[in-house]
Amino acid sequence: MWRLAYFLLILVRIYFALSPSYLHPDENFQGPEVIAGRVFSYPVHLTWEFTTDAPIRSTFPLWLAYGSPMYLLRWLREGFGYDEVAPSVGYWTLRVLMLTLSIVLEDWAVLEMVQSPRQHRVAILLIASSYVTWTLQTHTFSNSLETLLVAWTLVLIDRIVEDKKRSGVFASAVLGFLVVIGVFNRITFPAFVLFPALSLLPHFRRKPFSLVFIAISAILTAFIAVSVDTTFYTPGPFRFSTLFHRPIITPLNNLIYNTASTNLAKHGLHPFYQHALVNLPQLLGPAFPLLFLYPRKTRRLVSALSGVVLLSFFPHQEARFLIPAIPLILSSIRLPKTFTRVWIGSWIIFNVCMGILMGVYHQGGIVPTQIHLAKEDANVAHAFWWKTYSPPIWLLNGKNEYLTTKDLMGMPGPSMLEQLKTVTSCENKFSLKSITESKELVYLVAPRSAYFLKPYTLPNSGTEITLEELWSYRQHINLDDLDFGDDGVWPTLERVVGDRGLVVWNVKRICDANRHA
């Protein structure tokens, strides 16, 4: 029976992996956006992490995770004689890749770590039925890659420690490789593996060659990683002299940046208990109390809790930073002995609701809108995005060479209108002919729930700016637009959920011809 349940949960995972929800801009701008620009020469937008004098994001794990499938797509394109690979193909290829890695590597790691057949069945079903696995783990987050790296680091530590007769040369070499990739992927990686790694010390005393091979593998991998980053960030051809005189060591830059509270303040400061009392319950739901009521004392649990505690010392705390801890916790808890069916029912309801919200509707219209704009033949010169996450530029398929995308974020409505006026040509209110005779169109992409726009969408509204709906995507909810304090709970839900959707508006500006002649 549990195998049938697991198979059905894989189908659920596939469904959410192929749904275009958009959980955080970093899933594009800290990965696919960067690599797609180099592999396919798409015009892209590099965020400050990649353009600062001391870049803080390593490209080494990005090439391993995203560069390989993108180069494969390019090779297939050239082999079949196609002119180009549409960005949408690359986007969904990476989603399928993350789905495959989740099913194969994450579930395999759980099988390795949980030896008891009965405990394994419970653990694998809990992990497979978690919305975190359905959504966050199937998106192109560095945190999702970190989850796999942490899990397999623990697997290798277990293998090395349990092998009393041999040094575990191969496992040690792979461990050194994974540790370096983990650090270059995210500097939070050591927080999850530091305390479990202490169990290796007695093994090193018995089998010192194990430590030697870990060190050799780690040094070689670090050298390659620094070389890749130095090549990426240094203009001109690569020279070994640059590597030795001006190496780019991104984890060190990242650590220096994140230890300065003034830098973290730019991204939002949180209280020290944010991870433990807000983020962890948000990710675990009904499983959170079981962490205290029915825990199993395992190396996995030590890894998860040490990660949560150590990351709590950093004042900038987002829920996705704890993704690596979720499978470790879910594989280290027991189900309640009483009210089991009630707990299972609450677990299912929690994950279905969160899965639909985060896996389908959360900013779900951004990717489909960009793909739509990439295919559109209209002469669009400007696309303003308002009250949404930043749209991935690489999905425009090179159209951004003449289409200017501007992210207005949560700018106040009046200021947003002024931005539109600066690029929108005047039209005569009697003839409706463009006074400047410009045929370039201006689009505004905004949620339908942004009621500030309503007066400008009505026919004959008499406003200077008028909006004509051209295209929309219904499965889009903007959680940042929730305003319970001013509007009340039910009116806010009625607006944000009832009027869900992302709309592409054609912007027109009706002016007095005499005044603008």
Residue pairs with C-beta under 8 A, 6 or more apart in sequence:
2 121
2 125
5 125
6 124
6 125
6 128
9 125
9 128
9 129
10 103
10 128
12 129
12 134
12 355
13 99
13 102
13 103
13 128
13 133
13 134
13 138
14 99
16 134
16 135
16 138
16 355
16 359
16 360
17 95
17 96
17 98
17 99
17 134
17 138
18 92
18 95
18 96
19 359
19 360
19 364
19 475
20 364
20 366
20 367
20 368
21 135
21 358
21 359
21 360
21 361
21 362
21 363
21 364
22 28
22 362
22 363
22 364
22 366
22 367
22 389
23 135
23 136
23 139
23 141
23 320
23 358
23 362
23 363
24 141
24 318
24 320
24 389
25 389
25 390
26 141
26 142
27 139
27 140
27 141
28 140
28 392
28 394
29 45
29 47
29 390
29 392
30 47
30 49
30 57
30 142
31 62
31 65
31 66
31 140
31 141
31 142
32 66
32 90
32 91
32 94
32 140
32 392
32 394
33 44
33 45
33 46
33 392
33 393
33 394
34 44
34 46
34 50
34 57
34 59
34 62
35 59
35 62
35 63
35 66
35 67
35 70
36 42
36 44
36 66
36 70
36 87
36 90
36 394
37 43
37 44
37 46
37 394
38 67
39 67
39 70
39 71
39 74
40 70
40 74
40 84
40 85
40 87
40 90
42 87
42 393
42 394
42 396
42 397
42 398
43 393
43 394
43 396
43 398
43 400
43 401
44 393
44 394
45 393
45 405
49 55
49 56
49 57
50 57
50 233
54 253
54 256
54 257
55 229
55 233
55 248
55 250
55 253
56 250
56 253
56 254
56 257
57 250
57 254
58 184
58 185
58 225
58 228
58 229
58 250
58 251
59 228
59 229
59 232
60 181
60 184
60 224
60 225
60 228
60 229
61 142
61 145
61 181
61 184
61 185
63 228
64 181
65 97
65 140
65 145
66 94
66 97
66 140
69 93
69 94
69 97
70 90
70 93
73 85
73 89
73 90
73 93
74 85
77 83
77 84
77 85
84 397
86 374
86 397
87 371
87 374
87 394
87 395
87 396
87 397
88 371
88 374
88 395
90 394
91 367
91 371
91 392
91 395
94 140
95 138
95 139
95 140
98 137
98 138
98 139
98 140
98 144
99 138
101 148
102 133
102 137
102 138
102 144
102 148
105 148
105 151
105 152
106 127
106 133
106 137
106 147
106 148
106 151
106 327
107 124
107 127
107 128
109 148
109 151
109 152
109 154
109 155
109 327
110 120
110 123
110 124
110 127
110 151
110 327
110 331
111 120
111 124
112 155
112 158
113 151
113 154
113 155
113 158
113 298
113 300
113 331
114 120
114 123
114 124
114 331
119 296
119 331
122 334
122 335
123 330
123 331
123 332
124 331
126 287
126 330
126 331
126 333
126 347
127 133
127 326
127 327
127 330
127 331
129 347
129 348
129 351
130 287
130 326
130 327
130 330
130 351
131 350
131 351
131 352
131 354
131 355
131 358
131 359
132 283
132 323
132 326
133 326
133 327
134 351
134 355
134 359
135 354
135 355
135 358
135 359
136 143
136 144
136 320
136 323
136 358
137 144
137 147
137 323
138 144
141 320
141 323
142 185
142 186
143 186
143 320
143 321
143 323
143 324
144 323
145 185
146 182
146 185
146 186
146 188
146 189
146 192
146 323
146 324
147 323
147 324
147 326
147 327
149 178
149 181
149 182
149 185
149 189
150 182
150 189
150 192
150 193
150 303
150 307
150 324
150 328
151 324
151 327
151 328
152 178
153 175
153 178
153 179
153 182
153 193
153 196
154 193
154 196
154 299
154 300
154 303
154 328
156 171
156 172
156 174
156 175
156 178
157 175
157 193
157 196
157 197
157 199
157 200
157 299
158 299
159 168
159 171
160 168
160 171
160 172
160 175
160 200
160 203
160 210
161 199
161 200
161 203
163 171
164 206
166 207
167 207
167 209
167 210
167 213
168 207
168 210
169 209
169 210
169 213
172 209
172 210
172 211
172 213
172 214
172 217
173 213
173 214
173 216
173 217
174 217
175 214
175 217
176 213
176 214
176 215
176 216
176 217
176 218
176 219
176 221
177 217
177 218
177 221
179 189
179 193
179 214
179 218
180 217
180 218
180 221
180 222
180 225
181 221
181 225
182 189
182 190
182 193
183 189
183 190
183 251
184 222
184 225
184 229
184 250
184 251
187 251
187 254
187 255
187 258
188 307
188 311
188 321
191 306
191 307
191 310
191 311
192 303
192 304
192 306
192 307
192 324
192 325
193 303
194 306
194 310
195 302
195 303
195 306
196 299
196 302
196 303
196 306
199 299
200 210
200 211
203 210
204 210
204 211
226 243
226 247
226 248
226 249
227 238
227 243
229 248
229 249
229 250
230 238
230 242
230 243
230 246
230 247
230 248
231 238
232 248
233 248
234 242
234 246
234 248
257 263
258 264
258 314
258 316
261 269
261 315
264 314
264 315
264 316
267 316
268 316
269 315
269 316
270 315
270 316
270 317
272 312
272 313
272 315
273 312
274 312
274 317
275 308
275 311
275 312
275 317
275 321
275 322
276 308
276 309
276 312
278 319
279 317
279 318
279 319
279 321
279 322
280 288
280 308
280 322
280 325
281 288
282 319
283 319
283 322
283 323
283 326
284 291
284 326
284 329
284 330
285 346
285 347
285 350
285 351
285 354
286 343
286 346
286 347
286 350
287 329
287 330
287 333
287 347
290 333
290 334
290 335
290 336
291 329
291 333
293 336
294 333
294 334
294 335
294 336
294 337
295 301
295 332
295 333
295 334
296 332
296 333
296 334
298 331
298 332
300 328
300 329
300 331
300 332
301 328
301 329
301 332
303 325
303 328
304 324
304 325
304 326
304 328
304 329
304 332
305 325
307 322
307 324
307 325
308 322
308 325
311 317
311 321
311 322
335 343
335 344
336 343
357 477
360 475
361 475
361 476
361 477
361 500
362 477
362 479
363 388
363 389
363 476
363 477
363 478
364 473
364 475
364 476
364 477
364 502
365 388
365 472
365 473
365 474
365 475
365 476
365 501
365 502
366 388
366 389
366 391
366 392
366 476
366 502
367 392
367 395
368 473
369 391
369 445
369 471
369 473
369 502
369 504
370 391
370 392
370 395
370 396
371 395
372 471
372 473
372 504
373 380
373 383
373 396
373 399
373 403
373 443
373 504
374 395
374 396
374 397
374 399
378 441
379 439
379 440
379 441
380 403
380 440
380 441
380 442
380 443
381 402
381 403
381 404
381 423
381 440
381 441
381 442
382 403
382 404
382 406
382 423
382 440
382 441
382 442
382 443
383 403
383 404
383 405
383 406
383 442
383 443
383 444
383 445
384 406
384 408
384 416
384 419
384 420
384 442
384 443
384 444
384 445
384 507
385 391
385 405
385 406
385 407
385 408
385 445
385 446
386 408
386 409
386 411
386 416
386 444
386 445
386 446
386 450
387 408
387 409
387 410
387 446
387 447
387 450
387 478
387 480
387 481
388 407
388 445
388 446
388 447
388 478
388 502
390 407
390 409
391 405
391 407
391 445
393 400
393 405
396 403
396 405
406 419
408 416
408 419
410 480
411 419
413 452
413 453
417 465
420 442
420 444
420 465
420 507
420 509
421 464
421 465
421 509
423 442
424 442
424 465
424 507
424 508
424 509
425 434
425 435
425 436
425 438
425 440
425 509
426 434
426 435
426 436
426 509
426 510
426 511
426 513
426 516
427 433
427 434
427 435
427 508
427 509
427 510
427 511
428 435
428 510
428 511
428 513
429 510
429 511
429 512
429 513
430 513
431 513
432 510
435 511
435 513
435 516
435 517
441 506
441 507
442 506
442 507
443 470
443 504
443 505
443 506
443 507
444 453
444 467
444 504
444 505
444 507
445 502
445 503
445 504
445 505
446 453
446 502
446 503
446 505
447 476
447 478
447 481
447 500
447 501
447 502
447 503
448 472
448 499
448 500
448 501
448 502
448 503
449 477
449 478
449 481
449 495
449 496
449 499
449 500
449 501
450 481
451 495
451 499
453 467
453 505
455 461
455 463
456 463
456 465
456 466
456 467
457 466
457 467
457 468
457 469
457 505
463 510
464 509
464 510
464 511
465 507
465 508
465 509
466 507
466 508
466 509
466 510
467 505
467 506
467 507
467 508
468 505
468 506
468 508
469 503
469 504
469 505
469 506
470 504
470 505
470 506
471 503
471 504
472 501
472 502
472 503
472 504
473 501
473 502
474 500
474 501
475 500
475 501
476 500
476 501
476 502
477 496
477 497
477 500
478 496
479 496
481 495
481 496
482 492
482 496
483 492
484 492
487 495
